[in-house]
Amino acid sequence: MGANVVAVAEHREGKIAGVTYELVAKGRELAAKTGGAVQVALLGKGVSGLAGEVASRGVEVLLAEHDALAAYTAGGYAQALAAMLRSPPKILLAGHTSQGFDLAPRLAAEWTAPIVANCVDLAMEDGTLIASRKILNDKMAVELAVTSERPYIATLRPGSVKPVGPAGAPGKVTPVSVLIDPAKNGRTFHGYERPEVQDIDIAAADVVVSAGRGIQKKENLPVIEGLAKALGGVVGASRPLTDMDWLPKTRQVGQSGKTVRPKLYIACGISGAMQHIAGMKDAGLIIAINTDPSAPIFEVAHYGVVANVLEFVPALVKELKSG
Amino acid sequence: MPLDVVVCLKQVPNPDLQFQVAADGKDIRRDALNYKTNGADEYALEEAVRLKEKFGGKVTALTAGPKRAEQMLREAMAKGADAAVRLAFDDPAAVDDYQVANMIAAAIAKRPHDLVLTGVQSDDYGYSATGPLVAGFLKIPHASVVTRVEVSEKGLKVWRELEGGDQEVVSLARPALLTIQFGINQPRYAPLPAIMKASRQPIEEVKPTDLGQSTWDGFRGPYTLAVRKVSPPAAKGHAEMIPGNVADQAKAVAQLLREKGFVRG
């Protein structure tokens, strides 16, 4: 086994996902401890341009191109990575994304290798991998120590580390030939689908007032709409509400919905799961209202109100109108 | 085209609760927790039952967990599962997902499985790893974050949720494993007569010896793994909390919004 750290690049329709550069940053830090180098495995078809783009961040790119890699599939990537990394790396990193957590655990089973998923930090101590993770709605932090002679496989939560920027000297691009048997893949990619937007675009609003499970029932939505109206804003929602069809999917703020950066974001009865926070943490001013003082939303909010939204919001609207 | 569907369920502490660190600092305190079926697994179970209702076949609810998990399996039977299996793995924390997935795969391998479903992630740990691990051990194709399933003669067509609200459409050969995303369906409530009936149905208990190992340790991977520390997360930053009763809080926030220029007129 080598000492290198390999980061699996993520890209879709000609664009590198930002998490790739976060993996490079963390990978570089880990490689300094393993005595190896960080490399990016870029898999695709007709992606030499992207390889150059990644290499410009000062990192070596292992480039595998094949018809079966034109779009991501777990089976195709697994076959290609096994072929590319005949001498397995010390650590294989992927983003904790719809691609990374689809791929990495499968690799762990196929490679008989330990996996630590959804890490917010990773470190090496004398050959042992220390994985830091958050559990139970981010209410607890766990540190896990894993020691193995097999490659460590890890997924890193997006936004956990600062990505590497452009470097003075680009890294080299090393083409690697891979043999893939599509018959062994078991999964075929057909295409992407995008929701048709026939609703207001919450990402374009200056003020977003979002509702979460704390509003208790659909009939209470007008309470939130009242506050949005008073502030000239729009109503957004956390995932559970759009899952229950209380609001259309187009209103969902979060990783699997919209990323919003309004001047003002008010989170009403939203606990602040990682997937929601990813979509609103960069708002200018964040005010959160929740009954649970330990809710993780209060970690990203600028101002917090511990209260029942159904009592607080009408009181606030009244105050705003009486001014 | 009847389908044998195995749906993997996990019983988790209700994540809406507040948690405390256990005395040894290596787990949460588990003496007074209230457990429930993992949220995404409810959707996986519902999808399994709907597929059975459409195509015929059998739904087996399967878990690895302590005796308390039988309550969850009975609820699953009340909601339409035909059989229930519990791997008698008593570790309440179960931090080694490789080990858990390995034993689940071994148990699934011994029974018919055209389709294996599980939730996209667990509400307690959120690693999203067990499903693809199980598929890897079973050497069957899989797809994660599935929001729609169509069954064809030989395979499946499924929609996977990607970041930013996009979806991708993929097809899979059967048998296959899918991790089911929240919102794919509306899970049903169990009718009272079904709850009564499920309370009398048998639950198959699987021991490691049934799967060819003397203990559950036989399903561990080639590594050592230990929790070093469980602690409340170091707060990155924290909101400035608005004190007082609701009337005071509303006044203070209204004033704040005025100062910041968000209130017109």
Chai-1 contact restraints between the chains, C-beta under 6 A:
chainA,res_idxA,chainB,res_idxB,connection_type,confidence,min_distance_angstrom,max_distance_angstrom,comment,restraint_id
A,S98,B,V145,contact,1.0,0.0,6.0,A-B,restraint_1
A,S98,B,L162,contact,1.0,0.0,6.0,A-B,restraint_2
A,F101,B,S128,contact,1.0,0.0,6.0,A-B,restraint_3
A,D102,B,S144,contact,1.0,0.0,6.0,A-B,restraint_4
A,P105,B,A129,contact,1.0,0.0,6.0,A-B,restraint_5
A,P105,B,P132,contact,1.0,0.0,6.0,A-B,restraint_6
A,P105,B,L133,contact,1.0,0.0,6.0,A-B,restraint_7
A,R106,B,P132,contact,1.0,0.0,6.0,A-B,restraint_8
A,R106,B,G136,contact,1.0,0.0,6.0,A-B,restraint_9
A,A109,B,L133,contact,1.0,0.0,6.0,A-B,restraint_10
A,A109,B,G136,contact,1.0,0.0,6.0,A-B,restraint_11
A,A109,B,F137,contact,1.0,0.0,6.0,A-B,restraint_12
A,E110,B,G136,contact,1.0,0.0,6.0,A-B,restraint_13
A,P114,B,G221,contact,1.0,0.0,6.0,A-B,restraint_14
A,P114,B,Y223,contact,1.0,0.0,6.0,A-B,restraint_15
A,I115,B,A129,contact,1.0,0.0,6.0,A-B,restraint_16
A,A117,B,Y127,contact,1.0,0.0,6.0,A-B,restraint_17
A,A117,B,A129,contact,1.0,0.0,6.0,A-B,restraint_18
A,N118,B,G126,contact,1.0,0.0,6.0,A-B,restraint_19
A,N118,B,Y127,contact,1.0,0.0,6.0,A-B,restraint_20
A,K134,B,P233,contact,1.0,0.0,6.0,A-B,restraint_21
A,I135,B,Y125,contact,1.0,0.0,6.0,A-B,restraint_22
A,L136,B,P15,contact,1.0,0.0,6.0,A-B,restraint_23
A,L136,B,F19,contact,1.0,0.0,6.0,A-B,restraint_24
A,L136,B,D124,contact,1.0,0.0,6.0,A-B,restraint_25
A,N137,B,P15,contact,1.0,0.0,6.0,A-B,restraint_26
A,K139,B,F19,contact,1.0,0.0,6.0,A-B,restraint_27
A,M140,B,F19,contact,1.0,0.0,6.0,A-B,restraint_28
A,M140,B,V230,contact,1.0,0.0,6.0,A-B,restraint_29
A,A141,B,S231,contact,1.0,0.0,6.0,A-B,restraint_30
A,A141,B,P233,contact,1.0,0.0,6.0,A-B,restraint_31
A,V142,B,V230,contact,1.0,0.0,6.0,A-B,restraint_32
A,E143,B,R228,contact,1.0,0.0,6.0,A-B,restraint_33
A,E143,B,K229,contact,1.0,0.0,6.0,A-B,restraint_34
A,L144,B,V227,contact,1.0,0.0,6.0,A-B,restraint_35
A,A145,B,A226,contact,1.0,0.0,6.0,A-B,restraint_36
A,A145,B,R228,contact,1.0,0.0,6.0,A-B,restraint_37
A,V146,B,Y223,contact,1.0,0.0,6.0,A-B,restraint_38
A,V146,B,L225,contact,1.0,0.0,6.0,A-B,restraint_39
A,T147,B,T224,contact,1.0,0.0,6.0,A-B,restraint_40
A,S148,B,Y223,contact,1.0,0.0,6.0,A-B,restraint_41
A,R150,B,P222,contact,1.0,0.0,6.0,A-B,restraint_42
A,G186,B,P141,contact,1.0,0.0,6.0,A-B,restraint_43
A,G186,B,A173,contact,1.0,0.0,6.0,A-B,restraint_44
A,R187,B,P141,contact,1.0,0.0,6.0,A-B,restraint_45
A,R187,B,V170,contact,1.0,0.0,6.0,A-B,restraint_46
A,R187,B,L172,contact,1.0,0.0,6.0,A-B,restraint_47
A,T188,B,S171,contact,1.0,0.0,6.0,A-B,restraint_48
A,F189,B,V170,contact,1.0,0.0,6.0,A-B,restraint_49
A,H190,B,V169,contact,1.0,0.0,6.0,A-B,restraint_50
A,G191,B,V169,contact,1.0,0.0,6.0,A-B,restraint_51
A,Y192,B,D166,contact,1.0,0.0,6.0,A-B,restraint_52
A,Y192,B,E168,contact,1.0,0.0,6.0,A-B,restraint_53
A,E193,B,Q167,contact,1.0,0.0,6.0,A-B,restraint_54
A,R194,B,D166,contact,1.0,0.0,6.0,A-B,restraint_55
A,P195,B,G165,contact,1.0,0.0,6.0,A-B,restraint_56
A,L231,B,F262,contact,1.0,0.0,6.0,A-B,restraint_57
A,D243,B,F182,contact,1.0,0.0,6.0,A-B,restraint_58
A,D243,B,G183,contact,1.0,0.0,6.0,A-B,restraint_59
A,Q255,B,E163,contact,1.0,0.0,6.0,A-B,restraint_60
A,S256,B,E161,contact,1.0,0.0,6.0,A-B,restraint_61
A,G257,B,G165,contact,1.0,0.0,6.0,A-B,restraint_62
A,L264,B,F262,contact,1.0,0.0,6.0,A-B,restraint_63
A,S294,B,Q18,contact,1.0,0.0,6.0,A-B,restraint_64
A,F298,B,A239,contact,1.0,0.0,6.0,A-B,restraint_65
A,E299,B,A235,contact,1.0,0.0,6.0,A-B,restraint_66
A,E299,B,K236,contact,1.0,0.0,6.0,A-B,restraint_67
A,A301,B,A239,contact,1.0,0.0,6.0,A-B,restraint_68
A,Y303,B,A239,contact,1.0,0.0,6.0,A-B,restraint_69
A,Y303,B,E240,contact,1.0,0.0,6.0,A-B,restraint_70
A,G304,B,A239,contact,1.0,0.0,6.0,A-B,restraint_71
A,G304,B,M241,contact,1.0,0.0,6.0,A-B,restraint_72
A,V305,B,I242,contact,1.0,0.0,6.0,A-B,restraint_73
A,V305,B,Q249,contact,1.0,0.0,6.0,A-B,restraint_74
A,A307,B,V246,contact,1.0,0.0,6.0,A-B,restraint_75
A,A307,B,Q249,contact,1.0,0.0,6.0,A-B,restraint_76
A,E311,B,V246,contact,1.0,0.0,6.0,A-B,restraint_77
A,F312,B,V246,contact,1.0,0.0,6.0,A-B,restraint_78
A,A315,B,V246,contact,1.0,0.0,6.0,A-B,restraint_79
A,A315,B,A250,contact,1.0,0.0,6.0,A-B,restraint_80
A,L316,B,A250,contact,1.0,0.0,6.0,A-B,restraint_81
A,L316,B,V253,contact,1.0,0.0,6.0,A-B,restraint_82
A,L316,B,A254,contact,1.0,0.0,6.0,A-B,restraint_83
A,E319,B,A250,contact,1.0,0.0,6.0,A-B,restraint_84
A,E319,B,K251,contact,1.0,0.0,6.0,A-B,restraint_85
A,E319,B,A254,contact,1.0,0.0,6.0,A-B,restraint_86
A,L320,B,A254,contact,1.0,0.0,6.0,A-B,restraint_87
A,L320,B,V263,contact,1.0,0.0,6.0,A-B,restraint_88
